[in-house]
Amino acid sequence: MESINNTTTAIVATSKGLPLSVQIGLGILLVAFILGFPGNLFVVWTVLCRVQRRSVTCLLVLNLAVADAFVLLSAPLFMRYLVGGKSWEFGAGMCKAVHYLCYVNMYVSIYLICVMSMDRWLAVSNPFLSQRLRNTKNLYKVMLGVWIMSFLMALPIPFYRSAQPINPNISVYLCSQYHWDWDGHVVFQYLTETILGFLIPFSFIIFCYTSVICRLRSAMFQGRMKGSLLILIIIIAFTVFWLPYHLINVIQVIGLLQSESLLATAKSARPNVTAFAFLSSSVNPVLYLFAGSSHIRRAGFGFMAKFFDGTNSEHTSHRRSTSHTDSSAISRLSLKAFRSGGSRKKSYGVPPRQAVCVT
């Protein structure tokens, strides 16, 4: 803790002579790292060590926290980069690797949220199918698929990053974007990021949650509100912090094709919206803190475990209510069949045993 405070003091002292835009980006990265890295480690520790029965939502939150913790490890490198006058001191390989992992995190986050939304949608729209699919084996397959897909989607990023010298005679390098002097690469990178990393998954999330909200109006599904609200606030947080970045992507593509002034505006805004997107990796633990605050007084440091246990109990209670509804329906059908059978026997004037003999 003391080393973090010393680092924070040193960065603040050094940043006083930097331009305002650099100071803003530095401040955002600093807040993201100080809040997010310990917070995500706390979430990982809670799920692994304190939660007794891990629900699907709980395991997905665990993966989200692991991805966020890894990406926040790169924040000190970017802070050093800004404090050092945008001089990259860590080599070309690290320049590519750090940005690659950041984009992997972006894809992992949005597609894990898609899985959370699909899980909620299936639970309320087709509970019997949800019960068959909702097991640990299937969940691990889905999570592995999300991670593999995210690593593949982020593959173009290392090709579009390079540590380039400012001057051939000066050993000062910039870790900057490099598009091989062709505008087509710029259009491809930014549109691919926005379409695959925001538009397609976000449209799917909107569809799922529109259906979920409509179904939750029914009394049968009122008990599922807590877990659904947790996922809903995660979706809102991701949207708030990543939407500006994707808007700048679109603006830069439009500016590249039509307007020089629009292009200059997008380039000047990109560093700060990129730093702002870092906050998406740090805000989730804060959201869990507020969502589970009612358990703090009773459970202390185990408050988050109590909160995550609640998401599992919701699924259990829903399963019981579904089974009860199903058994009630079967009972009603059986009673109806019995009555209809009895009426037919009366119409023939044959007692039940004699009817069986005749048959």
QUIUR-V389542 format. One record per residue. PHI is phi as a letter, one per 20 degrees, with the letter a starting at -180 (NA if undefined). OMEGA is omega in whole degrees, 0 to 359 (none if undefined). NEAR is the number of other ideal C-beta (glycine too) atoms within 12 Angstrom. Layout:
phi:PHI omega:OMEGA near:NEAR
phi:PHI omega:OMEGA near:NEAR
This chain:
phi:NA omega:180 near:9
phi:f omega:180 near:8
phi:f omega:177 near:10
phi:f omega:178 near:18
phi:f omega:178 near:13
phi:f omega:178 near:12
phi:f omega:179 near:21
phi:f omega:179 near:24
phi:f omega:181 near:15
phi:f omega:181 near:19
phi:f omega:179 near:32
phi:f omega:180 near:21
phi:f omega:182 near:14
phi:f omega:187 near:21
phi:f omega:185 near:27
phi:f omega:180 near:16
phi:e omega:182 near:13
phi:e omega:176 near:23
phi:g omega:184 near:17
phi:f omega:181 near:15
phi:f omega:179 near:22
phi:f omega:178 near:28
phi:f omega:178 near:24
phi:f omega:179 near:22
phi:f omega:179 near:35
phi:f omega:179 near:39
phi:f omega:179 near:29
phi:f omega:180 near:34
phi:f omega:181 near:41
phi:f omega:178 near:36
phi:f omega:180 near:28
phi:f omega:183 near:40
phi:f omega:184 near:35
phi:f omega:180 near:28
phi:e omega:192 near:29
phi:e omega:186 near:39
phi:f omega:176 near:30
phi:f omega:181 near:23
phi:f omega:179 near:31
phi:f omega:175 near:40
phi:f omega:177 near:24
phi:f omega:178 near:31
phi:f omega:179 near:44
phi:f omega:179 near:31
phi:f omega:181 near:22
phi:f omega:183 near:34
phi:f omega:184 near:35
phi:f omega:189 near:22
phi:d omega:187 near:18
phi:d omega:181 near:27
phi:e omega:184 near:31
phi:e omega:179 near:17
phi:c omega:186 near:21
phi:e omega:177 near:26
phi:f omega:176 near:39
phi:g omega:179 near:37
phi:g omega:181 near:44
phi:f omega:180 near:40
phi:f omega:177 near:34
phi:f omega:175 near:40
phi:f omega:176 near:45
phi:g omega:178 near:36
phi:f omega:178 near:38
phi:f omega:180 near:48
phi:f omega:178 near:41
phi:f omega:179 near:31
phi:f omega:180 near:40
phi:f omega:180 near:50
phi:f omega:179 near:32
phi:f omega:183 near:29
phi:f omega:180 near:40
phi:f omega:174 near:40
phi:f omega:180 near:27
phi:e omega:182 near:35
phi:g omega:178 near:42
phi:g omega:178 near:27
phi:f omega:179 near:28
phi:f omega:177 near:37
phi:f omega:176 near:35
phi:f omega:179 near:28
phi:f omega:180 near:35
phi:f omega:181 near:34
phi:f omega:181 near:30
phi:e omega:179 near:23
phi:m omega:181 near:20
phi:l omega:174 near:26
phi:d omega:183 near:23
phi:e omega:187 near:31
phi:d omega:191 near:21
phi:d omega:175 near:22
phi:n omega:184 near:15
phi:f omega:181 near:22
phi:f omega:179 near:16
phi:f omega:177 near:25
phi:g omega:180 near:32
phi:f omega:185 near:28
phi:f omega:183 near:25
phi:f omega:180 near:33
phi:f omega:177 near:38
phi:f omega:180 near:29
phi:f omega:178 near:31
phi:f omega:180 near:42
phi:f omega:173 near:38
phi:g omega:178 near:36
phi:f omega:179 near:44
phi:g omega:181 near:41
phi:f omega:179 near:39
phi:g omega:183 near:41
phi:f omega:186 near:46
phi:f omega:182 near:45
phi:e omega:169 near:39
phi:f omega:176 near:43
phi:f omega:175 near:43
phi:f omega:179 near:39
phi:f omega:177 near:41
phi:g omega:181 near:46
phi:f omega:179 near:39
phi:f omega:178 near:35
phi:f omega:178 near:43
phi:f omega:181 near:46
phi:f omega:178 near:33
phi:f omega:183 near:28
phi:f omega:182 near:41
phi:e omega:182 near:36
phi:e omega:180 near:27
phi:b omega:187 near:19
phi:f omega:181 near:29
phi:f omega:175 near:18
phi:f omega:178 near:17
phi:f omega:179 near:25
phi:f omega:179 near:22
phi:f omega:184 near:14
phi:e omega:188 near:22
phi:e omega:175 near:30
phi:c omega:187 near:16
phi:f omega:182 near:16
phi:f omega:179 near:12
phi:f omega:181 near:22
phi:f omega:179 near:27
phi:f omega:177 near:19
phi:f omega:180 near:15
phi:f omega:181 near:27
phi:f omega:176 near:30
phi:f omega:177 near:18
phi:f omega:178 near:21
phi:f omega:181 near:34
phi:f omega:180 near:27
phi:f omega:179 near:18
phi:f omega:181 near:24
phi:f omega:177 near:36
phi:f omega:179 near:24
phi:f omega:181 near:20
phi:f omega:182 near:28
phi:e omega:184 near:35
phi:g omega:179 near:21
phi:f omega:188 near:30
phi:f omega:179 near:35
phi:g omega:179 near:27
phi:f omega:181 near:19
phi:d omega:175 near:28
phi:c omega:181 near:30
phi:b omega:173 near:24
phi:e omega:186 near:29
phi:d omega:178 near:21
phi:f omega:177 near:17
phi:f omega:180 near:17
phi:b omega:180 near:11
phi:g omega:183 near:9
phi:e omega:183 near:7
phi:c omega:182 near:11
phi:e omega:175 near:14
phi:c omega:188 near:19
phi:d omega:174 near:26
phi:d omega:173 near:25
phi:e omega:190 near:37
phi:c omega:178 near:24
phi:f omega:180 near:29
phi:c omega:185 near:24
phi:d omega:173 near:22
phi:l omega:177 near:15
phi:l omega:178 near:9
phi:c omega:183 near:13
phi:f omega:180 near:18
phi:f omega:178 near:16
phi:f omega:178 near:21
phi:f omega:180 near:29
phi:f omega:181 near:24
phi:f omega:183 near:23
phi:f omega:187 near:34
phi:f omega:178 near:37
phi:f omega:178 near:25
phi:f omega:178 near:29
phi:g omega:185 near:38
phi:f omega:181 near:30
phi:f omega:183 near:23
phi:f omega:185 near:31
phi:e omega:181 near:39
phi:b omega:190 near:37
phi:f omega:182 near:23
phi:f omega:180 near:22
phi:f omega:182 near:37
phi:f omega:175 near:28
phi:f omega:178 near:17
phi:f omega:179 near:24
phi:f omega:179 near:34
phi:f omega:178 near:23
phi:f omega:182 near:20
phi:f omega:186 near:31
phi:f omega:173 near:33
phi:f omega:177 near:19
phi:f omega:181 near:24
phi:f omega:182 near:32
phi:f omega:177 near:24
phi:f omega:181 near:15
phi:f omega:183 near:26
phi:f omega:176 near:28
phi:f omega:178 near:14
phi:f omega:181 near:18
phi:f omega:183 near:12
phi:f omega:187 near:21
phi:d omega:182 near:31
phi:f omega:183 near:17
phi:f omega:183 near:25
phi:e omega:186 near:41
phi:f omega:186 near:25
phi:f omega:180 near:32
phi:f omega:180 near:39
phi:f omega:178 near:34
phi:f omega:177 near:28
phi:g omega:180 near:36
phi:f omega:180 near:43
phi:f omega:179 near:30
phi:f omega:174 near:27
phi:f omega:179 near:40
phi:f omega:181 near:35
phi:f omega:180 near:23
phi:f omega:179 near:32
phi:g omega:181 near:41
phi:f omega:182 near:28
phi:g omega:187 near:20
phi:e omega:181 near:33
phi:d omega:181 near:38
phi:g omega:178 near:25
phi:g omega:179 near:27
phi:f omega:182 near:36
phi:f omega:173 near:36
phi:f omega:177 near:26
phi:f omega:175 near:31
phi:g omega:181 near:36
phi:f omega:180 near:25
phi:f omega:180 near:28
phi:f omega:177 near:35
phi:f omega:178 near:29
phi:f omega:179 near:23
phi:f omega:179 near:26
phi:f omega:182 near:29
phi:e omega:190 near:19
phi:c omega:192 near:14
phi:c omega:178 near:15
phi:f omega:181 near:14
phi:f omega:178 near:14
phi:f omega:178 near:21
phi:f omega:179 near:24
phi:f omega:178 near:15
phi:f omega:180 near:19
phi:f omega:181 near:32
phi:f omega:180 near:25
phi:f omega:181 near:21
phi:e omega:187 near:25
phi:g omega:181 near:29
phi:g omega:183 near:32
phi:f omega:179 near:28
phi:f omega:175 near:32
phi:f omega:176 near:37
phi:f omega:179 near:36
phi:f omega:179 near:30
phi:f omega:176 near:44
phi:f omega:182 near:42
phi:f omega:178 near:38
phi:f omega:179 near:45
phi:e omega:183 near:45
phi:d omega:189 near:39
phi:e omega:184 near:36
phi:g omega:177 near:45
phi:g omega:177 near:38
phi:f omega:178 near:29
phi:f omega:178 near:36
phi:f omega:179 near:41
phi:f omega:180 near:25
phi:f omega:182 near:20
phi:f omega:181 near:32
phi:d omega:185 near:36
phi:f omega:180 near:17
phi:f omega:181 near:16
phi:e omega:188 near:25
phi:f omega:185 near:19
phi:f omega:183 near:11
phi:e omega:190 near:14
phi:d omega:180 near:21
phi:m omega:181 near:14
phi:f omega:177 near:17
phi:e omega:185 near:23
phi:f omega:182 near:27
phi:f omega:176 near:42
phi:f omega:177 near:33
phi:f omega:180 near:29
phi:f omega:179 near:38
phi:f omega:175 near:41
phi:f omega:178 near:29
phi:f omega:178 near:32
phi:f omega:178 near:41
phi:f omega:180 near:28
phi:f omega:177 near:24
phi:f omega:181 near:35
phi:f omega:180 near:36
phi:f omega:181 near:21
phi:f omega:179 near:24
phi:f omega:179 near:35
phi:f omega:180 near:24
phi:f omega:181 near:17
phi:f omega:178 near:23
phi:f omega:179 near:26
phi:f omega:179 near:17
phi:f omega:178 near:15
phi:f omega:181 near:20
phi:f omega:181 near:18
phi:f omega:178 near:14
phi:f omega:179 near:15
phi:f omega:179 near:14
phi:f omega:179 near:14
phi:f omega:180 near:14
phi:f omega:179 near:14
phi:f omega:179 near:14
phi:f omega:179 near:14
phi:f omega:179 near:14
phi:f omega:179 near:14
phi:f omega:179 near:14
phi:f omega:181 near:15
phi:f omega:180 near:14
phi:f omega:177 near:14
phi:f omega:180 near:17
phi:f omega:180 near:17
phi:f omega:178 near:12
phi:f omega:180 near:16
phi:f omega:179 near:20
phi:f omega:182 near:14
phi:f omega:178 near:11
phi:e omega:180 near:15
phi:m omega:182 near:11
phi:d omega:177 near:16
phi:f omega:184 near:13
phi:g omega:183 near:17
phi:f omega:180 near:10
phi:f omega:178 near:12
phi:f omega:179 near:17
phi:f omega:180 near:11
phi:f omega:180 near:9
phi:f omega:180 near:12
phi:f omega:none near:11
